[in-house]
Amino acid sequence: MTIAAAGGEVNFGGRTPRAMSETKPTLTRLAPGLYFVATPIGAARDITLRALDILASADVLAAEDTRTLRHLMEIHGIPVGGRPLVPYHDHNGESAGVRLLAMMAEGKSVAYASEAGTPLVSDPGYQLGRDAIAAGQTVLAAPGPSAVLAALTVSGLPSDRFLFAGFPPASGGSRQSFLETAAASDATVILYESPKRLQKLLGELGQYLEEDRPVVVCRELTKRFEESVRGTLAEVRAAFEDRDVKGEIVVLFGRAPTRVASEGDVDTALRQALTQHRVKDAAALVSEALGLPRRDVYQRALKLSGE
């Protein structure tokens, strides 16, 4: 098991706005439409130059948390000026969305930022984007910080195929079904979880994962007390067993091991396929589904069809 930690100058406090950004934002008139802006998940300097340009140039600013966006802009020396600063979140999305769409219809550019990270990734913005598209508005994204991709990058787990499943349901049968489905995935799985439920999650995963399945817990990514704990499920569970966990948590685990089909599995699949298909077609379907050589499955299908 490995535990990696990183410290340094992060977050927004303690620095003057000019100290944070040496390059002044470019003030260029933006075309009307909606601009999704990714914002830092911890270190304020992680914002992109294009994001700063959009925040400096947009006619209207919208945010999940307007106080957080205002603070970020102050750090980078971008004045709000007389521009509208509109809150848009889960509790007011319908009314705020109507207002923002009306502004776009008037020919205004609207920049929207989540509290941290990329909008729509476990953050508000989906309905706003969908409504803007339906209204024929241009919808663009200024990509940047994302806890999902940051965690995948440092995890050491395969990144060729991954599943971001968001937050598990808090409890009950829906949580069990969620975890069972995620555990069977043939991709690296990425979850968000409350620090208060981390130990519970690691314990529950023992019902669905092998004890030696690789697991990574990333805590406080890009922040001062950033930490990544890597190991088997058993090792990572033990590492957090007696800890008072704080901060934002991302949990990752490796893909389900490949299951080798038994002779009985092949026969069952072939008998079912032979009821609806010719021998050749049945063999092709089963060999593809079970990942077995077509010639071997075809020979078995011939024997079963003769019986």
ABEGO torsion letter per residue (X at the ends): XBBBBBBEBBEABGBBAAAABABBBBBBBBBBEBBBBBBBAABAAABBAAAAAAAAABABBBBABAAAAAAAAAAAGBBAEABBBBBBBAAAAAAAAAAAAAAAAAGBBBBBBBABEBBGBGBBGAAAAAAAAAAGBBBBBBBEBBAAAAAAAAAGBBAABBBBAEBBBABEAAAAAAAAAAAABABBBBBBBBAAAAAAAAAAAAAABBAABBBBBBBGBGBAABBBBBEBAAAAAAAAAABBBBEBBBBBBBBBBBBBBBAAAAAAAAAAAAAABBAAAAAAAAAAAAGBBAAAAAAAAAAAAAX
